[in-house]
Amino acid sequence: MRWPWQKEKRAFDTEGKSDTADDVLLRALLSRGTITKEQALNIPSVESCIKFIADTVSMLPIKLYRDNNGKAEEVKNDVRVGLLNDDPRDTLDAVQFWRAIITDYFLGKGGYAYINKNLNNVISLHYVDETYISTIKNTDPIFKDYKILVNGKGYWPYEFIKILRNTKDGAKGVSIIEEHSLILSVAYNSLIFEETLVKKGGNKKGFIKSPKKLSQEAMDALKEAWRKLYSNNSENVVILNDGLDFQESSNTSVEMQLNENKETNSGEICKIFNIPENIIKGTASKQEYANAFKMGVMPVLKAIECALNRELLLETEKDSFYFAFDTKEILKGDIKERFEAYKTALDANFMQIDEVRYMEDLPALGLNFIKLGLDTVLYNPKTGEIYTPNTNQVQNVDKLKGGDDDKSGN
């Protein structure tokens, strides 16, 4: 019974929250599928680009420097440098540590590492899978603050090294899966389609047309024969009699230009990482490798340096200390190019022989000098003195100027 003042309840009331069957079906057809991190790594171009960046990052040593009156001095024997380069004192070594961080940086909400401290001393660094990370943020858009939760336990932001991609709140980043879900979904589903073709031996999908109704026994026999044909584990033949006809309902991989689409999608995915496609094909030139390092790797290195300087340095150290990657190691792959760079540095007199030998992990010779030609004239701007090695004479510019003034005055 319904009273006159009561509104009638309908199953598909347009004013309520119920959805019609057409609306549900339409959303299902138009919705974009989001793939997981594991599925994204099954895409060869994604895995190759991340591996290239991660391997490059793990290969470059991180050094700690002190700014001493405009001069950069390397700080050696600091425990933090050893944790970052060799052994974080976790179950992962430094190479595995950075590979895991970079993978989460691109495919998750960011790379997170817990800083285990005893007072102000860093004891160890512990990688935390981003799937265990969640954040609680305040509602103030200006004075933003948040806490990090790991399995429900709260931590302060300064207790973690956070390598975040395209973040707007400093708590979590945006993965390429979120930003480029469509192209990644297409690439992954293309692989699934290929797998299906291989499993059924490349046979097309379709349906059987019959001019008359088949008995249940005939339909069961036909289904079993068709199942064996698509199982791709034996040679089978399906005989269509009594006017039965097979009608195709799908295209082959050739008809769909699947291989051409795969190559196109691979190139588009490489653009996401700013990595030239020839890098993952193994046919890249030196210039393409240089471009990949500048556009694809350097932004990641900068993000890591900023995170390390913010979280691993004490407040009293931040004015003069800083972490930086030693990108000179990238040249060690080409001995000719490396030695030519050393020769230029020695000829230009801004490096010494023992400094070059140190970079090559060779013992020092104790040759602490810089080569000078006899035709070189040296000027000291602080004292105003000029020294000419060829004549072994020292003159003072200020005195020379004074003498010229006196002479001109006379």
C-alpha positions in Angstrom: 0.0 0.0 0.0 1.2 3.5 -0.9 0.0 6.7 0.7 -0.8 9.6 -1.6 2.0 11.8 -0.3 4.6 9.0 -0.7 6.7 9.0 -3.8 6.4 5.8 -5.8 9.7 3.8 -5.9 10.7 2.4 -9.3 13.5 0.1 -10.1 15.0 2.5 -12.6 14.1 5.8 -11.2 16.1 8.5 -13.0 16.3 10.6 -9.9 17.8 7.8 -7.8 21.2 6.1 -7.9 20.1 3.0 -9.8 21.5 2.5 -13.3 19.7 1.2 -16.3 21.0 -1.9 -18.0 21.9 0.2 -21.0 24.0 2.6 -18.9 25.9 -0.3 -17.2 26.6 -1.9 -20.6 27.7 1.3 -22.1 30.2 2.1 -19.3 31.5 -1.4 -19.6 32.1 -1.0 -23.3 33.7 2.4 -23.1 35.8 1.9 -19.9 39.6 1.7 -20.3 41.3 -1.2 -18.7 44.2 -0.4 -16.4 47.0 -2.9 -16.4 49.1 -3.8 -13.4 52.8 -3.2 -12.8 53.6 -6.9 -13.5 51.6 -6.7 -16.8 53.4 -3.5 -17.8 56.8 -5.2 -17.3 55.6 -7.9 -19.8 55.7 -5.3 -22.5 59.2 -5.6 -24.0 59.7 -1.8 -24.7 58.6 -0.9 -21.2 60.9 -3.4 -19.5 63.8 -2.5 -21.8 63.5 1.3 -21.2 63.3 0.9 -17.4 66.2 -1.6 -17.5 68.4 0.9 -19.5 67.7 3.7 -17.0 68.0 1.6 -13.9 71.2 0.0 -15.0 72.7 3.4 -15.8 71.7 4.8 -12.4 73.1 1.8 -10.6 76.4 2.0 -12.5 77.1 5.6 -11.6 78.7 6.2 -8.2 77.2 8.7 -5.8 79.6 11.0 -4.1 79.4 13.5 -1.2 80.9 16.9 -1.7 81.7 19.9 0.5 81.5 23.4 -0.9 84.6 25.0 0.6 84.7 28.7 -0.5 83.6 27.9 -4.0 85.8 24.8 -4.3 84.2 21.3 -4.4 85.9 18.9 -2.1 85.0 15.2 -2.1 84.1 13.9 1.4 85.5 10.4 1.7 84.9 7.6 4.2 81.3 8.8 4.9 79.1 5.9 5.8 76.2 7.3 3.7 78.2 7.0 0.6 78.9 3.4 1.2 75.3 2.7 1.9 74.3 4.3 -1.5 77.0 2.7 -3.6 77.8 -0.7 -2.2 75.7 -2.2 0.6 72.6 -0.5 2.1 72.7 -3.2 4.8 69.4 -4.6 3.6 68.7 -7.8 1.9 69.3 -6.0 -1.4 72.7 -4.8 -2.5 73.1 -1.3 -4.0 72.5 -2.4 -7.6 69.3 -4.3 -6.7 68.3 -1.4 -4.5 68.4 1.2 -7.2 66.8 -1.1 -9.8 63.8 -1.6 -7.5 63.6 2.1 -6.7 63.6 3.1 -10.4 61.0 0.4 -11.3 58.6 1.8 -8.6 59.4 5.3 -9.8 58.0 4.7 -13.2 55.4 2.0 -12.6 54.1 2.8 -9.1 53.5 5.7 -6.8 57.2 6.2 -6.3 60.4 4.7 -5.0 60.6 4.6 -1.2 63.5 3.7 1.1 63.3 3.8 4.9 66.2 5.5 6.7 67.2 3.6 9.7 69.0 6.0 12.1 70.6 6.0 15.5 70.2 9.6 16.6 71.8 11.5 13.7 73.8 8.6 12.3 72.4 6.6 9.4 72.7 2.9 10.0 71.0 1.4 7.0 68.7 2.0 4.1 65.7 -0.3 3.5 63.8 -0.5 0.2 60.0 -0.7 0.7 57.8 -1.9 -2.1 55.4 0.9 -3.1 52.4 -1.4 -2.9 52.9 -1.4 0.9 52.9 2.4 1.0 49.9 4.6 1.6 49.7 8.3 2.7 47.4 10.4 4.8 47.4 14.1 3.8 45.9 17.2 5.4 43.4 19.4 3.6 45.4 22.6 3.5 46.4 23.2 -0.2 49.2 25.7 0.9 50.8 24.3 4.0 50.8 20.7 2.9 51.6 17.9 5.3 51.2 14.1 5.3 52.2 10.9 7.0 53.4 7.7 5.4 51.7 4.4 6.4 53.5 1.0 5.9 51.0 -1.8 6.7 49.1 0.7 8.8 52.0 1.9 10.8 52.7 5.7 10.6 56.0 7.3 9.8 57.1 10.9 9.2 58.2 12.0 5.7 61.8 12.7 6.8 62.1 9.0 7.7 62.0 8.0 4.0 63.9 8.7 0.9 61.2 9.4 -1.7 61.9 9.4 -5.4 58.6 10.6 -6.9 57.6 11.2 -10.5 55.4 14.1 -11.5 54.2 14.6 -7.9 52.1 17.5 -6.9 52.0 16.9 -3.1 55.4 15.4 -2.3 53.7 12.3 -0.9 53.3 10.1 -3.9 54.0 10.3 -7.6 52.1 9.6 -10.8 53.1 6.4 -12.7 53.3 6.0 -16.5 50.5 3.5 -16.1 48.2 6.2 -14.8 49.3 8.8 -17.4 49.5 6.5 -20.4 47.1 3.7 -19.6 45.6 3.5 -23.1 48.8 2.9 -25.1 50.1 0.5 -22.5 46.8 -1.4 -22.4 46.9 -1.7 -26.2 50.4 -3.0 -26.2 49.7 -5.5 -23.5 46.5 -6.8 -25.1 48.3 -7.2 -28.4 50.6 -9.6 -26.6 47.6 -11.5 -25.2 46.0 -11.6 -28.6 49.2 -13.1 -30.1 49.3 -15.7 -27.3 45.7 -16.7 -28.1 46.6 -17.1 -31.8 49.6 -19.3 -30.9 47.6 -21.5 -28.5 44.9 -22.2 -31.2 47.4 -22.6 -34.0 46.6 -19.4 -35.8 43.0 -20.6 -36.6 40.4 -17.9 -36.9 37.4 -17.7 -34.7 34.0 -18.3 -36.3 30.6 -20.0 -36.2 28.9 -22.9 -38.0 25.9 -22.3 -40.1 23.4 -25.2 -40.6 20.3 -25.2 -42.8 18.5 -27.4 -40.3 18.5 -28.0 -36.6 21.2 -30.4 -35.3 20.6 -33.0 -32.7 22.3 -32.6 -29.3 24.6 -35.6 -30.2 25.7 -34.0 -33.4 26.4 -30.7 -31.7 28.4 -32.3 -29.0 30.5 -34.2 -31.5 31.1 -31.0 -33.5 32.2 -29.1 -30.4 34.6 -31.8 -29.4 36.1 -31.9 -32.9 36.4 -28.1 -32.9 38.0 -28.1 -29.5 40.7 -30.6 -30.7 41.3 -28.5 -33.8 42.0 -25.3 -31.7 44.0 -27.1 -29.0 47.2 -27.0 -31.3 48.6 -30.2 -29.8 47.8 -32.7 -32.5 46.8 -32.9 -36.1 43.0 -32.8 -36.4 40.5 -32.5 -39.2 36.9 -31.3 -38.8 34.5 -32.7 -41.4 31.4 -30.4 -42.1 28.6 -32.4 -43.6 24.8 -32.1 -44.1 25.3 -28.6 -45.6 27.2 -27.2 -42.6 29.3 -24.1 -43.4 32.0 -22.3 -41.4 31.7 -18.5 -41.2 34.8 -16.5 -40.1 34.2 -13.9 -37.3 37.8 -12.5 -36.7 40.9 -11.4 -38.6 44.3 -12.9 -38.6 47.4 -11.1 -37.2 48.4 -10.3 -40.8 45.1 -8.9 -41.7 45.1 -6.7 -38.6 48.7 -5.5 -39.3 49.6 -6.6 -35.8 53.4 -6.6 -36.4 53.3 -3.1 -37.8 51.2 -1.9 -34.9 53.6 -3.5 -32.4 56.5 -1.6 -33.9 54.5 1.7 -33.8 53.4 1.2 -30.2 57.0 0.3 -29.2 58.2 3.6 -30.6 55.4 5.5 -28.8 56.3 3.9 -25.5 59.9 4.8 -25.9 58.8 8.4 -26.2 57.3 8.2 -22.8 60.7 7.4 -21.3 62.6 9.9 -23.7 64.7 6.9 -24.9 65.5 6.6 -28.6 63.9 3.4 -30.0 67.3 2.3 -31.4 68.5 1.9 -27.9 66.3 -1.0 -27.2 66.9 -2.4 -30.6 70.7 -2.4 -30.0 71.4 -0.3 -33.1 71.9 3.1 -31.5 74.6 5.5 -32.5 76.9 7.4 -30.0 74.7 10.5 -30.4 71.6 8.5 -29.7 73.2 7.1 -26.5 74.2 10.6 -25.5 70.6 11.9 -26.1 69.2 9.0 -24.1 71.4 9.9 -21.2 70.6 13.6 -21.3 66.8 13.3 -21.8 66.0 9.9 -20.2 68.6 9.4 -17.4 69.6 12.9 -16.3 66.1 13.9 -15.0 66.0 10.8 -12.9 69.5 11.5 -11.5 68.5 15.0 -10.6 65.4 13.7 -8.8 67.5 11.3 -6.8 70.1 13.9 -5.9 67.4 16.3 -4.6 65.9 13.6 -2.5 69.2 12.5 -1.0 70.2 16.1 -0.2 66.9 16.7 1.5 66.6 13.5 3.6 70.2 12.3 4.2 71.9 15.6 5.1 71.6 17.1 8.5 70.2 20.6 8.7 73.7 21.9 9.6 75.1 20.2 6.5 72.7 21.5 3.9 74.5 24.8 3.5 77.8 23.3 2.4 77.3 19.5 1.7 75.6 17.9 -1.3 75.3 14.5 -3.0 76.0 14.2 -6.7 76.4 11.4 -9.2 79.8 11.0 -10.8 78.7 11.0 -14.5 82.3 10.6 -15.7 81.8 6.9 -15.2 79.5 6.9 -18.2 82.6 7.4 -20.4 84.3 4.3 -19.2 82.6 2.2 -21.8 84.7 3.8 -24.6 88.4 3.7 -23.9 89.3 5.8 -26.9 86.8 8.6 -26.1 87.8 8.4 -22.4 91.5 8.8 -23.0 90.9 11.7 -25.5 89.0 13.5 -22.8 91.9 12.9 -20.4 94.3 14.3 -22.9 92.2 17.4 -23.4 92.0 17.9 -19.6 95.8 17.5 -19.2 96.6 19.8 -22.1 94.3 22.4 -20.8 96.0 22.2 -17.4 92.9 21.8 -15.3 93.8 18.2 -14.3 97.0 16.5 -13.1 98.4 13.1 -14.1 97.7 11.6 -10.7 94.1 12.9 -10.8 93.6 11.0 -14.1 95.2 7.9 -12.7 92.9 8.0 -9.7 89.9 8.1 -11.9 91.3 5.0 -13.7 91.8 3.2 -10.3 95.6 3.3 -10.8 98.2 4.1 -8.1 99.5 7.6 -7.9 103.0 8.5 -9.2 103.5 11.5 -6.9 103.7 13.8 -9.9 102.0 16.9 -8.5 102.7 19.4 -11.2 101.1 20.9 -14.2 102.9 21.1 -17.6 103.7 24.6 -18.8 105.3 25.7 -22.1 108.3 28.0 -22.1 106.3 30.5 -24.2 103.7 30.7 -21.5 103.3 33.9 -19.5 101.7 33.5 -16.1 99.8 36.3 -14.4 98.8 36.3 -10.7 95.8 38.7 -10.4 96.1 38.9 -6.6 99.7 40.1 -6.5 99.8 41.7 -9.9 103.0 39.7 -10.8 103.8 38.4 -14.2 106.2 35.4 -14.6 107.8 34.4 -17.9 109.3 30.9 -17.7 111.3 31.3 -20.9 113.4 34.2 -19.5 112.8 33.4 -15.8 111.8 36.9 -15.0 109.2 38.3 -12.6 107.6 41.7 -13.1 104.9 43.6 -11.3 102.1 45.1 -13.4 101.4 47.8 -10.8 105.0 48.9 -10.7 105.2 48.9 -14.4 102.1 51.1 -14.6 103.6 53.4 -12.0 106.8 53.6 -14.0 105.0 54.4 -17.1 103.1 57.2 -15.4 106.2 58.7 -14.0 107.9 58.4 -17.3 105.0 60.1 -19.1 104.9 62.8 -16.5 108.6 63.6 -16.9 
